Structure formats: structure tokens, C-alpha cells
Amino acid sequence: MTLTTIEGADEAQWVLCQGCTTPLYRKRWTRGLKVCPECGNHARLTAPERLAQLFDPGALELLTIPAVTEDVLGFVDTVPYPTRLADARARTGLDEAVVCARGAIGGHPVVVAAMDFRFMAGSLGVGVGQLVTLAAETALVEQVPLLIVTSSGGARMQEGPLSLMQMARTSAALGQLDEAGLLTISLITDPTYGGVAASFATLADVIVAEPGARLGFAGRRVIEQTIHQVLPERFQTAEFLLERGFVDLVVPRDRLRAELSRLLAAAAPGPHGELPDRPTDPRVSDPGLLPEADPWEQVRLARRLDRPTTLDYLAMAFTDFQELHGDRLGGDCPAVVGGTARLVGRPVMVIGHQKGHTAAELNQRSFGMPGPDGYRKAARLMRLAEKLRLPVVTLVDTPGAYPGADAEERGQAVAIAENLRLMAGLEVPVVSVIIGEGGSGGALALAVANRVLIFGNGVYSVISPEGCAAILWKDPAAAPRAAAALSGSARDLLRLGIVDGVIPEPEGGTGADPLRAADRLRAALVTAVDELSRMSPRALVTDRRERFRGFGTALTVETGLRSERQGVS
């Protein structure tokens, strides 16, 4: 994806887009960040150009890291390796295929390592590995996030097995940032292949890609020659990978600084704000204060299509939501949405089931019933929240996990089980709110929290009333009787201690006044998160585990053994 000058034209005035072959006025093209205004083709940038576009004006400081690149093998193909290096340095003015700098994006400090494809196709050799590793170590010392901009054809063959070792070298460096709780971001530009794609490019916490950027281990031509098949036109593009859960965001170049700034802001929690005219905590904790309701009618109210969804609440009760996509294993379930947001100024990670308001939306979102990729996406975002010390807020609204054969083949039960264990051990505050229907393990997989709340017309049950009636009564018409027997209403759940508080709904339900419902949700969440944020990480885990240990017989190992001995004697 490069642009070339038009033959016979003034080279200073016109270029030709390689995407659509449209002649472009050079000054206009440059003002547009080298993106074709006709087809959107993103031309390659040099590393200095990339740094200048990303950093705040006047905030760029190049890191003086020496690039040690040697011809250890005495490698010669058509020309000796030292000759190739000398030519690359002369053409680019760079010492190696990476330029490192510190500075700020949107006022947030960051270390950036930007690759330059002009330098031996951005190939990964000892020098590149050293620069990326030292950039990561600089971020570690300075306790700031790391952004790596990738552009590479793969490993540098002229350095043989030493180039291969750089994959492990750079991956270990990013692992140190994981241990330190520092955010890592990868910006994928075209192309990113081979050893770079299979190491630091795809190990970052968040993977952002430019439109049309290609990412993969083996190149398209190699794959087609190997399998003797013609691949789809969009194969390995950013958009193709976004659909399959391997990329978080595809962002046009003119929006990159803004989106990166939002990500960096989430990793730099500051003092959170207060609600204007802060209302009293709306949570009701005494079941006696709640009106008795018909259980079957409450099920119907919980399922109403006018009730606000997770995305609705993210727009009304939170600010600066940035959705992150994919489980990094091959899927991006639309029934689960999640990403960073702000709750009255406090950075949080919000994850929720997503239904819809119309038949088309419900079908597109699988009726809010996640597959394994939905639960694995949620797990990935929870791990990121723990790394960045962000509170986790989950919004639950699902009939249950998707009951299809494909979901079973991809490990539905395992994905749910992994989430239950993961949430039980998260060392950050976790608050779950049942905003509508909480169905079975598909709901619980997002609700192992320190505090579990529910809207007044919400329901939470081991099985749907219809399912229970069909199995136990052998009569679907017995669903109202089953609803009463299952005790899944907000009042029953509060009485049983399953939920810690009930958020009263506006007159007519949350769908009748979504803004007021969002205000009450926000106030309840702020209060709960504030309470939990005063606890230590280990205390949060203990609190959560004890909460769920208390459901059922409250025996300890010692008392259980004593009872057993008494029974024997």
C-alpha cells in the first residue's frame, strides 16, 4: 500500500494512489495524513512520520538507544549482508528498522517503538529485537505504557537463528510489563507478518489496526502456494481479523491519536469526580420494603424489549466508553460487549450481555445468549482490568448461554467454568447488576461479584420458568407456577441473600424512563465501587469467596469432621 509519483508529472505535485490509481495532489494527500480521500487507502508512513503524527506537538523525545546489528554469520545472498545494511541506512537515514521515543499522546506519557518498513522490509533481527526490548524496559523503569507500531515482512533471514531468538526476547520483555501492571498497545500497520506478528505485535493488551492493514504469520502467497487454494480477498486484513476476535479496534489514521489517548487515560486512573447533586444511594436492602409482585408478571417485565440494554446504559450512565473486541482465540461474540469507560470520572471496565430492541437486533446479538467466545472475551477484559487495577462492572441480561451444537463443540461449559473461577479470584472490586433477565449459568458467568444488585423488575434463576415447567410439570402451561416456585424475583432474591440490594425502577419500568433508570444505576454503582475501593486486593478476594461460600450449609472442615465422628460413635 504505497503511493508513487505519476510518470511524466511534476514529482513535487502529484502522486498516484496504489489502491484506486487516482491521481492525488500531493499537498492535499499530505494534509490528509497520506490517506487517499477517494478509496481510503492508508499509505505506508516512515517511522519519523508516524511519531510526528502520534505524539502531542513538542512532546517527542527520541531515545538514544544504540542499534547493534552485526554480520555474525558472514551471510551472503546476492550481496553481502553488510552491504544491505549500509544501503538501508543510506536510503532511510536510520540505524535500524525501529525508532524509539518517549513523549505524550493526549497528555498521557508513553514510550513508543515505531517500525519502518523501508529498512529491509522492517525485518526482525538482533537490532530490532534489542530496540523493542529496551523500549519496553524504558517503559518499565519510567512506569508508563508502551505503544509498538508494527510494520514488517518477518524475520531477518541474514541473521539466521539469532533473528529467531528475538521473538522470545521481545515477548519476555512484554511479559515484564504485564507483571508490572503497565498497559501495552500494538498498532498494526500494513503489512505485519512472520516473527513480528507471532511475538510482540499480538501480545499487547490492546491491538489496534489501521484499515486494510494485513496481519498474519505466513503471507498470502505462501499460503496459496502451500494449500493450492485462492484465499478470500479480505483474508488477513484488519477487518477480517476484527470479525474473528483477533483485533480490538480498527481505527482510521485521523482518529488514532484520539483513540489511543482514551486507552492511555484508562490506564492512568486519577481522582474520580463526584455526582452533581449526588442523590441518596437508591439501593433497597430490606426485602420488607419491596412490594409483593406476581412472579410470572415479573418475568414478563424483565423480558420487555423496551428495557435499556448494556449499550444503552453505557451511553447514559457512563462516559468515554471504548469497546474492545475479541477473545484472541478466533471469535467475537456479539452477545457480550465490553471495554473501558468512566463512572463519574473513575476508569472502570464494563462488560455486559447485549440483547436489543427489535427482532433484527435480537437476531444479530443472538438474543443476548453468548457462546464460548463471548465468555472468553469477558475473561480477557477482566484480566486486563485486574492488570490495570480497574474496578469491574458487569451488566447481566440473558436468557442463558447459547444452547447450540456449535457452542458445545467449542467448549461452552469450560468457558463458563473458567469465568466462575476467574471472577472469584480477581483482586479488584467487582459489582454486578442484573438489569433484566438473569438466566442460569449463562448469567452467573458474569455475576461472581463482591456486590450483586438487581433492578426491581429483574429476575435471576437456575432455569427459565418455561424450562422448569416442561421438565418437572411436563406441561409448558405450568410456567407461572414454576416462576413462583423458583423464587427468582427481586424480593425473593434479596430475602435469600442472593442479591445485596434492589434498585427501584421508575414508574412503568426502566423502559418508561431510561434516563432516570440510568441515574439510579450510576448512583448505586458509584456507592458500591466507592465502598469496595477501600478494601485491599486480598480482602476483595476473601470477601467475594466468603460471599459465595455462604450459600448453603455453613459448615467448616473442622465442624464437618466433628459431626461425622459423632455420627459414627
N, C-alpha and C positions, 0 to 999 in steps of 0.2 A: 504494500500500500504506500507507494511513493508517488511524488509528483515530479514530472520532468518538464524541461523547457520545450517550447514548440519550435521545431526546426524552422529556421529561416526567420523567426521572430526575434524581437529585441529581448534578450535573455533577462534583462532587468525589469521587464514589464509584464510578461505573460508566462504562465505555467499551464500544464495540461494535467487534468485530474486522471489518475490511473483507474479510478473507479467507474467513471462515466464518460471519460475522454472529453469533458467540457473544457474549453479554454477559460482560464481564470485570470483576472487581473491580480498581479502579484501582491500589491499593497492591500487589496481587499481580502485576499486569501490570508495574508499575514495577520491582519487585524482580526480575522475570524479564527485565530489560533491554528491555522493550517488545516481547517476542516472545510471540505467542499460544500458550498452553500446549495448546490444542486442535488447531490446524492448523499451527503453526509459522510463521505469517505474521510476517515481520520488519517492524515499523512503522518509518517514517522517524524518524531522530533529528535533532535540531538539531546544529549544529557544536559548541557548548559541551557538549552531552550526549555526543557522540561522543568528544571529547577527554577528558572526565572518565572515560568507560568504559575508554579505551585506556591512558592513562598510569598509571604507578605512583602510589599516593597520595602527595601532596606533591611530586611531581616535575614538575609542569606550570608552565611559564613562557610566557606569551603574548609573541609577538614584536611589538614596536611598529613595524610596517611601515605607513606611510600608504597608504591606498587612494585613488588618484587616478582618479576617474571623472568625465568631463566630457561635456556635450552638444555635442560638436564639430559635429555635423550639423544641430543645431536640429530634431531628429526629433520629429514629432507624428503619433500614430495617433489613437486615440480621446481620448487625453490627452497632454500634452507629456511628453517623457522625464524632465525634472527632477522633474515631479510623481510619476511612477512611482518614481523613486529615493527621493524623500522618503518616500513611503508605505512602501516596502520597509524603509527604515531605521527608521521609526517602529514598524512591526509586529514587526521582528526584534531591534531593538537592536544591529544590526551595521552596519558601514560598507559592507561588500560581501559577496559570496556565498562568501567563503573566510575562515577563521580559521586563523592560523598560530601554532605554538607549538613550543618545544623542551622536552625532558624525557627520560624514560627509560621503556622498556617492558621489564619483567622485568630491570631493572637495566642495560639496554643503551641508551646515548644515541641519540637520534633526533630529527630535525626532522619535524614533521607539518603538512601543509596539509589542512584538512578543509573540504569544501564544504557549503553549507547550501541545500537546495532551496527553502526558504521565501523566499529573497531572489531574486525574479524568476526562479524556476524554476532556480536555480543556473546561469544563463546565462553563457557565456564572453564577457566583454568586456575592455576595457583594464584595468580594475581587477583582475579575476580573473587575467588574464594576468600583471599586474605582481606580484601577491601570490604566485602559484605560482612565478614566476621568481625572486623574491627569497628565497623559502623554499629553493629549490634552491641559490641562491648562498650562503645562510647555511650549508646543509649542506656545501657545498664548502669554505668558509672554516674551518668547525669540524671538517671531515673526519669526518663522521658520516653514517649512512644517511638517506635521505629516504623518508617514507611519505606518499602522497597518497590521501586518501579522497574519492572522486568521487560526485557526485550532481548531474545536470544534464540539462536538456532540450535543450541545444545552444548554438549561438552566439547572442549578444545582437544581435538584428536592429536595435535602435535605434542601434547604433554602426556599422552598415554595414560597409565593407571593413576598418575598423580592428579590428573583432571577428575577422574572418577572419585577420588577421595574427597574432593571439595564438596560433593553432595552431602556427605556425612559431616564434614567440618562446619558447613553453614547451618545445617539442621541442628547440630548441637548448640550452636550459638543462639538460635531462636528458642531452643529449649530452656536456656538460661533466663531469657526474658519471660518465658512462661512461669518459671519458678519465682521470679521477682514480681509477678503481677503487672507487667508492663504490656500495654497494648501493642500488637504488631498488625500492620496493614500491608497488603500486597496490592499494587496497582498493575494489572495485567495490560500490557500494550502489545501491538502486533509486530512480530509473532513471538510467542514464548513456548519453546519446545525443549525436549530432551531432559538433560540433567538439571536444568534450572526449573522446569515445570515439575520435576519429580523431587524437588527439595524445597528451597526457601520460598519459591513462588506460591506454592499451595499449602504451606504450613502456617501462614498467618492467621490471626484470629478472624480477620475480615478480609475477604477477597473482593476487590473492586475491579471492574474491567471496562475498558473503553469499547464503544460499539464496534462490532465486527472483529475485535481482536481474537486471534487464534491461539488456543492453548491446548497442548497435548504432549504426550511422551514421544510417540512416533509421529512423523509428519504424514500428511495425507498421501503423498506419492509413495512413500514406503509401504503404508498400509494397503493401498490399492494394488501394488505390485505383489505383496505377500498373499493377500486373500483373493486376488483376481476378481474384485468387485468394484463397481463405481459407487463411491460414497455420496451421501446426500450433499447438496450444495452448501447447506449451513453447518455441516459437520465441523466440530471443534471450534465454532465461533462462540463468542461470549454469550450470545443469545441462546444458542443451543445448550451451552453448559448451565446457564441460569435455569432453564426449564428442568434440567436433570439434577439440580441441587448442588452443583459444584462451585457456583459463584454467588456471592451475596447481592451484589449490585452491578448493574450495567449503567454507566453514567457518561453522558456526553461531555466532551472536554470543557465546554464553557460552564459546566456545573460542578466540575471536580473540586475546586477549592472550597466551595460551599459545603459539599457533601463530606469531604474529608475533615473540614472544620467541625462539623456536627459530631462525627465519630470521635475526634480528639477531645471534644468537650465532654462527651460521656465518660471518657477515661480520666478526666480531671475534675472529680467532684469538689465543688466549693460549698460555701454556706448556702443552705437552701432557704427559700423565701417563706413568707407567711401568707396564709389566705387573707385577702382583703375582707374586712368584716367577718373574721373567722367564725363560722357557725358552731353551735354546740355539736359534739360528737353525736351523729344520728343513730348509732347502733343501739339496739334494744337487746339487753342481756337477760331479762326476766321473761320466761315464757308466759307468765300470768298476765303480762301487759299486752299480749298479742291476741287478737280476736280469733275465735274458732272459725275455721273455714271448711267447706266441703272439700275433701281430699281430691276427688276426681275433678272438680272445677278448678282446683289449684293446678293440677297437671295441665289442664287445657290452657289456663292463663300463662303458665310457664312456657308453653309452646307457641304462643301467639307470634305471628310474623312481624307485628309492628314493634316488638320489643327491640331496644337498641342492641346491636351486635358488638363484638370486641372492637372492630374498626370504628364503629360509631363512638364508643366511649373513648377510644384513643384520640379521636378528633375533638371531643367535648371536655373530657376530664383531664387530659394530659396535653403537653406541648412538645414540639420538636421530635415527634415520632419518626424514626428511621427504620423501616422494615428491612430485616435481614432474611436472606433466603437460604434454603437447602440444608440437607443433613450431611453433606460431603460424602455420602455413600451411594448416591445415584437417584435421589428423589427430593422433591419439594412439594409436600402435601399442602394443597390449598385450604384444607380444613383446619389448619393451625397457622396462625400468624404470630409474629413476634419481632422484637427489636428494641433498640434503646429509645427512651423517651424521658421527659421530665415531669415530675409530680411536684407542682408548686416549686419549681427550681431545682429539685433534687433529682439527679440522674438515677434512673431505675431501668430494669429490664422487664418488659411487659410481654407476656405470652398468653395467648388465648385461643379457644375454639372459635371458628368463624362459620356462621350459617349464612344468612341472607334474608332479604325481604320479599323476594319474588321467586317464582319457580325456576327461572333461569339462573339466578344467583345460588339457589339451593343446590341445583344440579352441578353448577360449576364448583361449589365448595363441598360436594359430597355430603350435603345435608349436615355439615358440621361433624361428620364421623371420620376421624383420622385413620390413616393407615400407618404402618410402622415408620415410614419416613416422616410423618408428622410428629410422632413421639420422639424420634431421634433428632429432628430439628430442634424441638423444645429442649431436649437434653443438651445439645450443643450450646444453645443460647444460655442455659442455666450454668453450664461450666464456665462460659465466658463471663457471666455476671459474677460468679464466685471469684474468678481470677481478678476482675477489676473492682471487687468489693462493692458491687451494686446490689441493692435490695431487689428481690424478685417478686413481681406481682403477676398472678395468673387469674384469668377470667374464664370461668368454666360455663359452657353451654353446649352440650352434646347429648344426643340420644344414646351414645355409646361408641365404642371403637368400631371401625368399619368391618362388617362380618363377611367379607368376600374371600373366595378361594385364593386370589392373588395376595391378599393381605396375610393369609395364613402361610402361604409359601415363602413370604418374605420375613416371617418371624414376628407376627403381631404380638403374641404372648410374651416373647422375650423382650420386645421393645417396651411394653408396658411395665414388665417386672423391673427392667433396668431403671426406668424412671422412678419407680417407687423407692428403690434403694438409693438412687442418686439424690432425690429430694430429701430423704430422711437425713442425709449427711451434709447438706450444704451449709457452709459456715457464714452465710449471710441471711438477713431477715427474709422470710418468705410469707407472703399474705395471699390467700386465695379467696376469690369471691365467686359464688355461684350466681350468675346473672340471669339464668333462665332454667335450663334443664340439666341436671347432673345425672347422667346415666352410667351406672355400673363402673367397672374398672377403667373404662374409657375416660370417665370424669376424674376418678381418683388419681390417675396417672399425672394429672396437673394440679392435684389438690393436697399433697402431703406437705402441709404448711404449719408454721407456728400459730397463725391465726386463720381460721376459716370463717368467712362471712357468707350471708345469703340474702338476696333481695326477698321481700315479703311474700311475693308470689312464686318464688323459686321452689324447685323440688330436687331431691337428691335421694337416689335409691339404688339398691342392688340389682334391680331389673325393672323394666317398664311394667306398668300395670297390665298392659295387654299380654306381654310375655308371661307374666306370673299367672294370669287368668287361664291362658291356654295350657300351661303346664300343670298347674295344681287343680284348677276347677274343670279343666278340659272344656272350657266354654269361654270364648273371647268376650261374650256379653257380660262376663263377671268382672270386667276391668274396673268398674267403680268400687266393687267390694275389695278387689285386690289393692287398689290405691289406698283405701282406708287401712287395710291390714299391714301394708308395707311401711307405714309411718314415715313417709318421705316429705311431709310438709314442713315449712319453715318452723312452725310452732313445735312440732314433734321433734325435729332435729335439734332445736335449742334445748328442749326438755331432756333429750338423751345425751346432750353434750357433744354431739357430732359437729355442730357449728358453735362458734363463740359469740356470735351476735347476728342480729337480723337488721337489715337496712330497710326501713319502711318505704313503700312505694308511693309515688304521688297518686292523687285521686284518679282512678281509672287505669292505673298501672303505669309502668315505665314507658310504654309506648305512647301514652296520652300526653306525657310531659317529659320528653327525653332530657331536656336541659336541666330540669330540676332533679331528675334521677341522677344525671352525671354529677351535679353539685354534691348530692348526698354521697355518691360513691367516692368522689375525691376527698370529701371531709373524713369519711370513715377510713380511707386508705392512709391519709396523712397521719391521723391519730395512731393507727396501728403500726405504721412504719416508724413513727417517732418513738413509740414505746419500745419496739424491738431493737431499734438502733442503739439503745443504751446498753444492750447486752453484749457480752464478749462473744467471739465466734464459737468457742466451745460451749458456752451457755446456750446459745441459739440451737446448737445441735442437740444438746441434752434436753432442752425444753421441748423440741419437736419430737424427739424419740419417746420421751415420757408421755407426751400428749397421746400418742397413738398406742403406747403400751397400756394405757389406762382403759382402753375399750375392751371390756370383758372382765374375767376373773382377775382380781388384783393380787395374785399370789407371787411371792418371790421364790427363788430356788430353795432357800432355807425353809420357808414355811411349807412349801410343797413337799419337801423331803420329810419334814416332821409329821405332816398329815399322813404320808404314805406309811411311815413306821408305825404310827398309832393304829392305822387300819390293819396292819399285819399282826400286831400284838393282840 
